[in-house]
Amino acid sequence: MPLYKFQQNDIFHNRIEAHPQCNFFIYSGSIYYNNRPSFHGAFTSTKATADLIVEGNSTPDIGVADGLDNDTITLTDAEGNEVTFKFDKSVTTIDGSVGSSGNVIVGISDVTSRAQVMIQLRGAINSVTGYDQSADAGSSTNYTLNITAARIQGGPILVLRQDTAGTAGNTSITINSPGINSKISGPTKFTGGNLASDQGGLSAGGVPAGYVSLYGLNIDRVSGSSLTQRVVAANMQPVKSPDIIYPFIIKDGSYTDFKETRITTLDGRGVPTIDTLDPGDIVTGSYSLSASITKEYFAADHVHRASIDLRDAFSTEALVPNTNNLGISVKSSMGSKIVALQNTLDSYINLSHHYAYSSASLAVESNSVASWSKAEQELGLISIPSIFYDSSIQKGTVNLKFYITGTLVGELKDERENGELIQVGPSGSYESGSVAGVVLYNEGFVLLTGSWDLTKAGYAFGPAHTEWYLGSPNTKSSPRWIDFAQTIATGSVDTPQSSYELDFKGTSYVPTMTMLAHARKGHLNHSNNPTYIKHGQTLTAITSSRKFRENTELEIKNTISSSHLGHSASFKRQTYISKIGIYDEKKNLIGIAKVATPVKKTEERDFTFKLKLDF
């Protein structure tokens, strides 16, 4: 296997421009991204589990049975069936029968260790469903419990498992075991139940439906699903291993990480409280970091209203202006984001005058455009995180569709590629050809200003339509473009007949490296593969306790085919190239490229393999 150094013209660095498609469908407050299904965060279904342990002395003469006598454990399966088990030191019964109290009997009269207690409990749990309890004194019906006492681990530890996978199996556990010389302990509920097909939970990325994850570290993990680390030592509780990956950093005394660490929180008034960390303390974060589109509605005269709200907050001392308590969340909730976008909007005026924050800023005749101010207009703002579009939204790809009962009542498109969202459909719709908003391509905002009735009588849709788009029974109105995707903001299900679709393409620049690997004529025609040698030859010429020498006259297998029947073609050296290894300057293997089909290499032929790597 010879090594060849890449020459100056064998490696090229380039950048590929890609345009990934994004589709959002919004209905009843839920977002669906690129038609990804919703489920609860793992790719496989899991059954909820729980561990019970017997604490206390391990020998009967110290009173294991005495300590557990009349103690009870109540279990509930995923279907809602509830059964209570009661320990009884006077019997050995574990067949699923019911005592006079109506509880399933767990006989422990002959137990000799804490492990035997769990053997008896396992037998009772696994016998419940198969036993006819209707004839017992304490029961008028037959109990069903779809829970299996799976195994005994670590002596006194009994592992319980729901028979049905899914979150419904994360049911409660009630233990009444006060303990004298021994007691039963365990969790208050089953954990780890997950069903991959559960709707309305998490998406394929382990994040809420309609979201994408910045990191895929927890893509197949769900909180509470980890296996329990067994503790063999007596009288010790089992310990759960971390099941979710999270970032962390340790505060130390070397000052290499932090000189000083402060944690700041806000109370109801937004007043900060400070806690200083000590060396050895761990600062943790959380994954997955995720994002989705959001929709915000701004009522008429919203800037002035925000100013009044802030003034009132100061006057009531809900906010104190002379402190540093006006954090981002407070300013965002009480201020107007449209004001913050003023300079950005005005910077796009060269594309279209519809971007102008105020028509007064336009250097045109007063009669050429309508008068407006976005500080006073009723507006809808859709925010798209950059994780969806990367560098910018591609011009000419933005498309918004408004549906009523599945029928298209309005469609917007930036068909002029200048940011104007023009109503292009359906054919014959009211205000067709009008501008209903603008797109901020680099910032990821869609600002909607269209306030006309999309179901105006006499036009394409037909009958007039109204719903509670703003989430209040007092504001039932006709569908308008400023109401687009409003259910995201309100979480409202008051618009069951309305649905929305947003399409666009992003712009991503992917750094690539292209490497040319050459297999020249007369090269690479020898192999160290044992199959390269003709079968049946003696590989060692001399071998003894003191000497070993390989046969230097081994014949190479002739793999040259002949067109004539029964005729052997003349020998030629040939190999088959199946892999290409890439090494760094220290000859460390850093990558392997495989070809789909091995390439036959003869002495008369040369090849160049083109390897491309995207970063």
C-alpha positions as semicolon CSV with decimal commas, in nm:
position;residue;x (nm);y (nm);z (nm)
1;M;0,000;0,000;0,000
2;P;0,207;0,296;-0,122
3;L;0,151;0,651;-0,005
4;Y;0,130;0,943;-0,247
5;K;0,155;1,304;-0,140
6;F;-0,111;1,547;-0,262
7;Q;0,042;1,795;-0,506
8;Q;-0,035;2,166;-0,525
9;N;-0,317;2,123;-0,779
10;D;-0,471;1,816;-0,615
11;I;-0,663;1,998;-0,339
12;F;-0,925;2,267;-0,403
13;H;-1,117;2,469;-0,146
14;N;-1,454;2,594;-0,258
15;R;-1,792;2,709;-0,131
16;I;-2,125;2,565;-0,242
17;E;-2,441;2,772;-0,235
18;A;-2,741;2,564;-0,132
19;H;-3,107;2,656;-0,093
20;P;-3,281;2,427;0,157
21;Q;-3,661;2,424;0,139
22;C;-3,863;2,513;0,449
23;N;-4,234;2,446;0,486
24;F;-4,447;2,534;0,788
25;F;-4,808;2,427;0,825
26;I;-4,999;2,586;1,113
27;Y;-5,329;2,459;1,249
28;S;-5,503;2,503;1,586
29;G;-5,198;2,651;1,753
30;S;-4,962;2,372;1,638
31;I;-4,674;2,402;1,392
32;Y;-4,565;2,125;1,155
33;Y;-4,220;2,169;0,997
34;N;-4,143;1,995;0,666
35;N;-4,416;1,739;0,740
36;R;-4,214;1,586;1,021
37;P;-4,421;1,362;1,248
38;S;-4,469;1,439;1,614
39;F;-4,375;1,193;1,884
40;H;-4,222;1,187;2,228
41;G;-3,852;1,220;2,161
42;A;-3,712;0,873;2,098
43;F;-3,697;0,666;1,782
44;T;-3,804;0,348;1,962
45;S;-4,090;0,273;2,195
46;T;-3,993;0,217;2,558
47;K;-4,175;0,067;2,855
48;A;-4,181;0,246;3,186
49;T;-3,988;0,082;3,471
50;A;-3,947;0,117;3,846
51;D;-3,721;-0,041;4,108
52;L;-3,833;-0,151;4,454
53;I;-3,584;-0,233;4,729
54;V;-3,607;-0,395;5,073
55;E;-3,415;-0,197;5,332
56;G;-3,314;-0,321;5,675
57;N;-3,173;-0,637;5,827
58;S;-3,119;-0,941;5,609
59;T;-3,194;-1,224;5,853
60;P;-3,539;-1,334;5,972
61;D;-3,448;-1,358;6,337
62;I;-3,411;-0,980;6,347
63;G;-3,760;-0,942;6,209
64;V;-3,775;-0,900;5,832
65;A;-4,128;-1,040;5,817
66;D;-4,233;-0,851;6,132
67;G;-4,122;-0,522;5,979
68;L;-4,312;-0,580;5,653
69;D;-4,629;-0,736;5,794
70;N;-4,941;-0,546;5,675
71;D;-4,734;-0,310;5,457
72;T;-4,895;-0,233;5,119
73;I;-4,783;-0,139;4,768
74;T;-5,031;-0,001;4,512
75;L;-4,943;-0,031;4,142
76;T;-5,126;0,111;3,840
77;D;-5,066;-0,009;3,485
78;A;-5,077;0,190;3,161
79;E;-5,443;0,102;3,108
80;G;-5,543;0,245;3,448
81;N;-5,587;-0,087;3,632
82;E;-5,497;-0,047;4,000
83;V;-5,405;-0,332;4,237
84;T;-5,286;-0,315;4,598
85;F;-5,052;-0,582;4,739
86;K;-5,040;-0,653;5,114
87;F;-4,763;-0,840;5,298
88;D;-4,881;-1,114;5,536
89;K;-4,637;-1,292;5,766
90;S;-4,887;-1,564;5,854
91;V;-4,902;-1,730;5,510
92;T;-4,685;-1,820;5,211
93;T;-4,950;-1,743;4,947
94;I;-4,831;-1,575;4,625
95;D;-5,082;-1,712;4,373
96;G;-5,270;-1,385;4,318
97;S;-5,547;-1,456;4,570
98;V;-5,719;-1,175;4,759
99;G;-5,748;-1,142;5,136
100;S;-6,039;-1,013;5,340
101;S;-5,918;-0,653;5,301
102;G;-5,951;-0,676;4,924
103;N;-5,574;-0,666;4,866
104;V;-5,365;-0,927;4,686
105;I;-5,175;-1,140;4,938
106;V;-4,794;-1,150;4,950
107;G;-4,708;-1,430;5,193
108;I;-4,373;-1,387;5,370
109;S;-4,391;-1,633;5,662
110;D;-4,098;-1,842;5,538
111;V;-3,867;-1,568;5,408
112;T;-3,503;-1,604;5,510
113;S;-3,358;-1,290;5,349
114;R;-3,448;-0,958;5,193
115;A;-3,398;-1,115;4,849
116;Q;-3,663;-1,377;4,930
117;V;-3,909;-1,099;5,009
118;M;-3,870;-0,979;4,651
119;I;-3,907;-1,333;4,520
120;Q;-4,244;-1,356;4,698
121;L;-4,354;-1,015;4,574
122;R;-4,250;-1,105;4,218
123;G;-4,460;-1,420;4,232
124;A;-4,766;-1,235;4,360
125;I;-4,745;-0,959;4,095
126;N;-4,698;-1,201;3,807
127;S;-4,985;-1,423;3,928
128;V;-5,256;-1,157;3,956
129;T;-5,396;-1,164;3,605
130;G;-5,402;-1,543;3,574
131;Y;-5,592;-1,609;3,899
132;D;-5,970;-1,614;3,950
133;Q;-6,017;-1,377;4,243
134;S;-6,396;-1,358;4,217
135;A;-6,437;-1,645;4,466
136;D;-6,209;-1,487;4,728
137;A;-6,351;-1,321;5,036
138;G;-6,222;-0,977;4,960
139;S;-6,300;-0,953;4,589
140;S;-6,610;-0,955;4,376
141;T;-6,428;-0,931;4,045
142;N;-6,110;-1,043;3,877
143;Y;-5,808;-0,814;3,893
144;T;-5,608;-0,722;3,584
145;L;-5,258;-0,576;3,610
146;N;-5,045;-0,538;3,297
147;I;-4,720;-0,504;3,489
148;T;-4,441;-0,761;3,498
149;A;-4,201;-0,810;3,788
150;A;-3,918;-0,860;3,539
151;R;-3,618;-0,963;3,743
152;I;-3,442;-0,942;4,075
153;Q;-3,123;-0,740;4,060
154;G;-2,870;-0,691;4,334
155;G;-3,046;-0,917;4,587
156;P;-3,325;-0,707;4,741
157;I;-3,400;-0,501;4,427
158;L;-3,707;-0,593;4,219
159;V;-3,740;-0,443;3,871
160;L;-4,098;-0,371;3,761
161;R;-4,186;-0,308;3,396
162;Q;-4,508;-0,194;3,232
163;D;-4,635;-0,437;2,969
164;T;-4,750;-0,150;2,747
165;A;-4,504;0,099;2,600
166;G;-4,571;0,471;2,608
167;T;-4,603;0,768;2,839
168;A;-4,927;0,626;2,978
169;G;-4,710;0,377;3,165
170;N;-4,548;0,650;3,377
171;T;-4,807;0,585;3,649
172;S;-4,791;0,648;4,024
173;I;-4,667;0,403;4,288
174;T;-4,797;0,421;4,644
175;I;-4,591;0,250;4,917
176;N;-4,717;0,227;5,275
177;S;-4,419;0,076;5,456
178;P;-4,331;0,270;5,773
179;G;-4,058;0,020;5,866
180;I;-3,939;-0,114;6,200
181;N;-3,661;-0,359;6,120
182;S;-3,724;-0,353;5,746
183;K;-3,930;-0,163;5,488
184;I;-4,004;-0,136;5,117
185;S;-3,884;0,178;4,940
186;G;-3,892;0,296;4,582
187;P;-3,995;0,575;4,346
188;T;-4,333;0,747;4,352
189;K;-4,398;0,662;3,987
190;F;-4,284;0,458;3,690
191;T;-4,050;0,644;3,452
192;G;-3,908;0,607;3,103
193;G;-4,227;0,520;2,920
194;N;-4,216;0,652;2,566
195;L;-4,395;0,577;2,242
196;A;-4,235;0,692;1,919
197;S;-4,568;0,731;1,744
198;D;-4,735;0,939;2,018
199;Q;-4,881;1,248;1,855
200;G;-4,854;1,598;1,990
201;G;-4,533;1,546;2,183
202;L;-4,190;1,598;2,039
203;S;-4,067;1,594;1,682
204;A;-3,810;1,370;1,519
205;G;-3,534;1,588;1,655
206;G;-3,630;1,534;2,017
207;V;-3,772;1,888;2,040
208;P;-4,131;2,020;2,034
209;A;-4,324;1,959;1,715
210;G;-4,255;2,232;1,458
211;Y;-3,911;2,303;1,607
212;V;-3,557;2,213;1,500
213;S;-3,267;2,138;1,731
214;L;-2,941;2,327;1,715
215;Y;-2,764;2,016;1,843
216;G;-2,868;1,656;1,788
217;L;-2,714;1,528;2,110
218;N;-3,042;1,422;2,270
219;I;-3,218;1,320;1,953
220;D;-3,286;0,963;2,075
221;R;-3,304;1,035;2,449
222;V;-3,595;1,116;2,674
223;S;-3,583;1,233;3,032
224;G;-3,624;0,953;3,285
225;S;-3,542;0,675;3,041
226;S;-3,197;0,582;3,168
227;L;-3,120;0,253;3,330
228;T;-3,067;0,248;3,703
229;Q;-2,715;0,198;3,826
230;R;-2,746;-0,093;4,065
231;V;-2,613;-0,057;4,420
232;V;-2,497;-0,386;4,566
233;A;-2,415;-0,253;4,912
234;A;-2,686;-0,310;5,170
235;N;-2,924;-0,037;5,277
236;M;-2,840;0,186;4,979
237;Q;-3,086;0,331;4,733
238;P;-3,040;0,273;4,360
239;V;-2,897;0,574;4,179
240;K;-3,020;0,701;3,842
241;S;-2,756;0,768;3,580
242;P;-2,781;1,090;3,376
243;D;-3,008;1,032;3,081
244;I;-2,996;1,369;2,907
245;I;-2,672;1,519;2,774
246;Y;-2,608;1,869;2,906
247;P;-2,319;2,120;2,897
248;F;-2,139;2,198;3,219
249;I;-1,831;2,367;3,358
250;I;-1,672;2,339;3,700
251;K;-1,578;2,645;3,902
252;D;-1,223;2,594;4,022
253;G;-0,963;2,793;4,210
254;S;-0,715;2,831;3,927
255;Y;-0,905;3,120;3,767
256;T;-0,862;2,949;3,430
257;D;-1,238;2,909;3,390
258;F;-1,393;3,189;3,597
259;K;-1,247;3,449;3,825
260;E;-1,593;3,499;3,969
261;T;-1,924;3,346;3,881
262;R;-2,260;3,504;3,955
263;I;-2,608;3,367;3,901
264;T;-2,872;3,632;3,843
265;T;-3,246;3,570;3,871
266;L;-3,545;3,804;3,858
267;D;-3,833;3,811;4,103
268;G;-4,183;3,933;4,025
269;R;-4,061;4,292;4,000
270;G;-3,754;4,201;3,802
271;V;-3,516;4,274;4,091
272;P;-3,191;4,077;4,054
273;T;-3,062;3,846;4,326
274;I;-2,697;3,740;4,315
275;D;-2,539;3,417;4,434
276;T;-2,162;3,365;4,413
277;L;-2,036;3,016;4,334
278;D;-1,764;2,843;4,533
279;P;-1,479;2,636;4,387
280;G;-1,601;2,289;4,295
281;D;-1,954;2,402;4,211
282;I;-2,086;2,292;3,874
283;V;-2,260;2,528;3,636
284;T;-2,489;2,342;3,397
285;G;-2,682;2,426;3,087
286;S;-2,936;2,233;2,886
287;Y;-2,990;2,077;2,543
288;S;-3,169;2,069;2,312
289;L;-3,146;2,428;2,211
290;S;-3,430;2,460;1,965
291;A;-3,627;2,718;1,773
292;S;-3,940;2,762;1,566
293;I;-4,125;3,041;1,394
294;T;-4,330;3,281;1,605
295;K;-4,616;3,516;1,530
296;E;-4,693;3,843;1,707
297;Y;-4,988;4,074;1,662
298;F;-4,958;4,450;1,709
299;A;-5,279;4,646;1,756
300;A;-5,333;4,989;1,605
301;D;-5,123;5,262;1,768
302;H;-4,913;4,991;1,935
303;V;-4,604;5,208;1,990
304;H;-4,801;5,467;2,187
305;R;-4,975;5,192;2,384
306;A;-4,641;5,034;2,477
307;S;-4,518;5,370;2,606
308;I;-4,829;5,403;2,825
309;D;-4,782;5,048;2,961
310;L;-4,421;5,123;3,054
311;R;-4,518;5,454;3,216
312;D;-4,785;5,281;3,422
313;A;-4,538;5,011;3,527
314;F;-4,297;5,277;3,650
315;S;-4,568;5,465;3,837
316;T;-4,680;5,152;4,023
317;E;-4,316;5,048;4,082
318;A;-4,374;4,723;3,901
319;L;-4,058;4,834;3,725
320;V;-3,790;5,059;3,865
321;P;-3,627;5,265;3,585
322;N;-3,310;5,350;3,776
323;T;-3,197;4,989;3,822
324;N;-3,065;4,729;3,582
325;N;-3,383;4,525;3,593
326;L;-3,513;4,607;3,247
327;G;-3,394;4,284;3,092
328;I;-3,454;4,163;2,740
329;S;-3,768;3,970;2,834
330;V;-3,926;4,273;3,002
331;K;-3,844;4,509;2,717
332;S;-3,969;4,262;2,459
333;S;-4,298;4,203;2,635
334;M;-4,377;4,565;2,716
335;G;-4,210;4,753;2,434
336;S;-4,276;4,742;2,061
337;K;-4,046;4,539;1,841
338;I;-4,158;4,735;1,538
339;V;-3,974;5,042;1,671
340;A;-3,656;4,836;1,692
341;L;-3,697;4,742;1,325
342;Q;-3,732;5,102;1,207
343;N;-3,376;5,143;1,077
344;T;-3,378;4,794;0,927
345;L;-3,704;4,860;0,742
346;D;-3,580;5,192;0,608
347;S;-3,259;5,029;0,482
348;Y;-3,469;4,821;0,241
349;I;-3,640;5,125;0,082
350;N;-3,415;5,090;-0,224
351;L;-3,601;4,765;-0,300
352;S;-3,954;4,898;-0,245
353;H;-4,121;5,199;-0,083
354;H;-4,348;4,954;0,106
355;Y;-4,061;4,898;0,350
356;A;-4,067;5,256;0,472
357;Y;-4,140;5,289;0,844
358;S;-4,327;5,607;0,765
359;S;-4,441;5,741;0,432
360;A;-4,316;6,082;0,546
361;S;-3,960;5,961;0,503
362;L;-4,006;5,890;0,133
363;A;-3,861;6,141;-0,111
364;V;-4,164;6,130;-0,340
365;E;-4,459;6,349;-0,414
366;S;-4,726;6,331;-0,146
367;N;-4,991;6,208;-0,387
368;S;-4,788;5,920;-0,529
369;V;-4,825;5,687;-0,230
370;A;-5,074;5,645;0,050
371;S;-4,989;5,791;0,388
372;W;-4,895;5,547;0,665
373;S;-4,685;5,494;0,977
374;K;-4,596;5,146;1,096
375;A;-4,600;5,280;1,451
376;E;-4,975;5,328;1,415
377;Q;-5,074;5,047;1,177
378;E;-5,228;4,716;1,277
379;L;-4,951;4,466;1,200
380;G;-4,860;4,100;1,210
381;L;-4,495;3,996;1,256
382;I;-4,365;3,648;1,175
383;S;-4,015;3,580;1,310
384;I;-3,808;3,305;1,148
385;P;-3,491;3,195;1,335
386;S;-3,176;3,182;1,124
387;I;-3,137;2,809;1,192
388;F;-3,401;2,760;0,920
389;Y;-3,255;2,984;0,649
390;D;-2,885;3,020;0,749
391;S;-2,744;3,329;0,572
392;S;-3,060;3,477;0,425
393;I;-3,399;3,394;0,277
394;Q;-3,374;3,347;-0,099
395;K;-3,555;3,618;-0,289
396;G;-3,858;3,508;-0,488
397;T;-3,925;3,196;-0,277
398;V;-4,152;3,329;-0,002
399;N;-4,507;3,199;-0,028
400;L;-4,794;3,233;0,222
401;K;-5,128;3,054;0,189
402;F;-5,443;3,113;0,394
403;Y;-5,702;2,833;0,405
404;I;-6,063;2,825;0,531
405;T;-6,201;2,471;0,573
406;G;-5,920;2,353;0,346
407;T;-6,010;2,598;0,069
408;L;-5,751;2,853;-0,040
409;V;-5,879;3,207;0,024
410;G;-5,552;3,397;-0,017
411;E;-5,197;3,350;-0,142
412;L;-4,899;3,584;-0,115
413;K;-4,572;3,564;-0,304
414;D;-4,268;3,788;-0,345
415;E;-4,280;3,730;-0,720
416;R;-4,095;4,053;-0,801
417;E;-3,802;3,946;-0,577
418;N;-3,803;4,289;-0,414
419;G;-3,960;4,188;-0,082
420;E;-4,318;4,288;-0,168
421;L;-4,568;4,018;-0,072
422;I;-4,828;4,043;-0,347
423;Q;-5,162;3,864;-0,336
424;V;-5,149;3,633;-0,638
425;G;-5,436;3,399;-0,565
426;P;-5,680;3,253;-0,579
427;S;-5,799;3,382;-0,913
428;G;-6,068;3,641;-0,864
429;S;-5,991;3,702;-0,495
430;Y;-6,059;4,039;-0,334
431;E;-5,763;4,282;-0,355
432;S;-5,576;4,049;-0,588
433;G;-5,248;4,218;-0,695
434;S;-5,226;4,427;-0,375
435;V;-4,920;4,432;-0,147
436;A;-5,000;4,273;0,190
437;G;-4,659;4,291;0,353
438;V;-4,282;4,279;0,312
439;V;-4,001;4,032;0,374
440;L;-3,678;4,119;0,554
441;Y;-3,458;3,866;0,377
442;N;-3,143;3,900;0,585
443;E;-3,314;3,930;0,924
444;G;-3,578;3,658;0,883
445;F;-3,891;3,868;0,939
446;V;-4,221;3,874;0,751
447;L;-4,417;4,190;0,825
448;L;-4,786;4,167;0,730
449;T;-4,994;4,480;0,677
450;G;-5,288;4,353;0,468
451;S;-5,612;4,426;0,655
452;W;-5,878;4,349;0,393
453;D;-6,139;4,074;0,424
454;L;-6,016;3,761;0,245
455;T;-6,370;3,620;0,235
456;K;-6,549;3,932;0,110
457;A;-6,888;3,843;-0,032
458;G;-6,909;3,829;-0,410
459;Y;-6,547;3,724;-0,464
460;A;-6,359;3,395;-0,507
461;F;-6,429;3,227;-0,171
462;G;-6,802;3,283;-0,167
463;P;-6,971;3,314;0,174
464;A;-6,834;3,553;0,434
465;H;-6,646;3,394;0,724
466;T;-6,555;3,502;1,078
467;E;-6,357;3,344;1,363
468;W;-6,191;3,457;1,688
469;Y;-5,848;3,521;1,538
470;L;-5,724;3,728;1,831
471;G;-5,824;3,465;2,085
472;S;-6,113;3,659;2,238
473;P;-6,488;3,611;2,189
474;N;-6,516;3,988;2,176
475;T;-6,297;4,022;1,870
476;K;-6,454;3,780;1,622
477;S;-6,355;3,907;1,280
478;S;-6,310;3,823;0,915
479;P;-5,980;3,662;0,812
480;R;-5,712;3,915;0,720
481;W;-5,345;3,880;0,633
482;I;-5,248;4,038;0,966
483;D;-5,428;3,740;1,127
484;F;-5,210;3,488;0,943
485;A;-5,077;3,217;1,182
486;Q;-5,217;3,407;1,479
487;T;-5,295;3,078;1,655
488;I;-4,919;3,039;1,716
489;A;-4,924;3,349;1,935
490;T;-5,241;3,267;2,126
491;G;-5,222;2,887;2,125
492;S;-5,583;2,925;2,024
493;V;-5,812;2,649;1,908
494;D;-6,086;2,906;1,845
495;T;-6,007;2,907;1,474
496;P;-6,070;2,542;1,385
497;Q;-6,163;2,624;1,027
498;S;-5,849;2,825;0,952
499;S;-5,507;2,688;0,861
500;Y;-5,193;2,846;0,725
501;E;-4,888;2,751;0,519
502;L;-4,554;2,930;0,490
503;D;-4,291;2,826;0,231
504;F;-3,948;2,967;0,153
505;K;-3,595;2,866;0,066
506;G;-3,290;2,962;0,265
507;T;-2,939;3,038;0,144
508;S;-2,657;2,829;0,289
509;Y;-2,290;2,852;0,200
510;V;-2,116;2,519;0,258
511;P;-1,733;2,514;0,261
512;T;-1,606;2,216;0,063
513;M;-1,270;2,059;-0,009
514;T;-1,208;1,859;-0,326
515;M;-0,914;1,617;-0,332
516;L;-0,780;1,440;-0,640
517;A;-0,622;1,100;-0,574
518;H;-0,426;0,962;-0,870
519;A;-0,361;0,597;-0,952
520;R;-0,098;0,629;-1,227
521;K;0,008;0,383;-1,497
522;G;0,244;0,114;-1,369
523;H;0,156;0,192;-1,006
524;L;-0,067;0,024;-0,749
525;N;-0,051;-0,317;-0,918
526;H;0,063;-0,519;-0,617
527;S;-0,147;-0,624;-0,320
528;N;-0,076;-0,757;0,030
529;N;-0,412;-0,927;0,038
530;P;-0,364;-1,305;0,087
531;T;-0,601;-1,369;-0,204
532;Y;-0,342;-1,205;-0,434
533;I;-0,131;-1,523;-0,408
534;K;-0,225;-1,841;-0,597
535;H;-0,395;-2,091;-0,367
536;G;-0,229;-2,413;-0,256
537;Q;0,134;-2,296;-0,230
538;T;0,362;-2,346;0,068
539;L;0,401;-2,009;0,231
540;T;0,702;-2,093;0,449
541;A;1,015;-2,234;0,283
542;I;1,199;-2,308;0,608
543;T;1,055;-2,323;0,958
544;S;1,196;-2,466;1,281
545;S;1,240;-2,376;1,647
546;R;1,525;-2,142;1,550
547;K;1,448;-2,031;1,198
548;F;1,156;-1,899;0,998
549;R;1,177;-1,793;0,633
550;E;0,893;-1,721;0,394
551;N;0,884;-1,861;0,046
552;T;1,024;-1,597;-0,190
553;E;0,904;-1,776;-0,502
554;L;0,530;-1,756;-0,446
555;E;0,327;-1,741;-0,764
556;I;0,079;-1,459;-0,808
557;K;-0,273;-1,559;-0,908
558;N;-0,351;-1,491;-1,274
559;T;-0,684;-1,309;-1,284
560;I;-0,672;-1,223;-1,656
561;S;-0,971;-1,361;-1,836
562;S;-0,957;-1,516;-2,186
563;S;-1,218;-1,503;-2,458
564;H;-1,133;-1,861;-2,562
565;L;-1,277;-2,164;-2,384
566;G;-1,020;-2,361;-2,185
567;H;-0,740;-2,116;-2,267
568;S;-0,543;-1,931;-2,002
569;A;-0,455;-1,576;-2,092
570;S;-0,105;-1,441;-2,041
571;F;-0,028;-1,320;-1,691
572;K;-0,060;-0,950;-1,621
573;R;-0,050;-0,773;-1,290
574;Q;-0,385;-0,627;-1,194
575;T;-0,556;-0,527;-0,870
576;Y;-0,893;-0,398;-0,758
577;I;-0,914;-0,062;-0,581
578;S;-1,190;-0,060;-0,317
579;K;-1,076;0,203;-0,061
580;I;-0,876;0,524;-0,057
581;G;-0,716;0,630;0,269
582;I;-0,647;0,996;0,354
583;Y;-0,355;1,068;0,587
584;D;-0,228;1,382;0,759
585;E;0,130;1,507;0,747
586;K;0,224;1,267;1,030
587;K;0,081;0,971;0,839
588;N;-0,218;0,933;1,070
589;L;-0,523;0,792;0,895
590;I;-0,793;1,059;0,915
591;G;-1,044;0,937;0,657
592;I;-1,143;0,650;0,430
593;A;-1,333;0,680;0,103
594;K;-1,499;0,367;-0,036
595;V;-1,607;0,310;-0,394
596;A;-1,941;0,145;-0,461
597;T;-1,784;-0,121;-0,682
598;P;-1,413;-0,219;-0,679
599;V;-1,226;-0,062;-0,971
600;K;-1,000;-0,292;-1,176
601;K;-0,649;-0,143;-1,204
602;T;-0,415;-0,271;-1,474
603;E;-0,063;-0,152;-1,550
604;E;-0,181;0,017;-1,871
605;R;-0,456;0,224;-1,708
606;D;-0,452;0,524;-1,481
607;F;-0,737;0,666;-1,269
608;T;-0,813;0,985;-1,087
609;F;-1,054;0,964;-0,793
610;K;-1,235;1,284;-0,701
611;L;-1,309;1,309;-0,328
612;K;-1,532;1,587;-0,198
613;L;-1,576;1,674;0,168
614;D;-1,841;1,917;0,300
615;F;-1,779;2,100;0,627
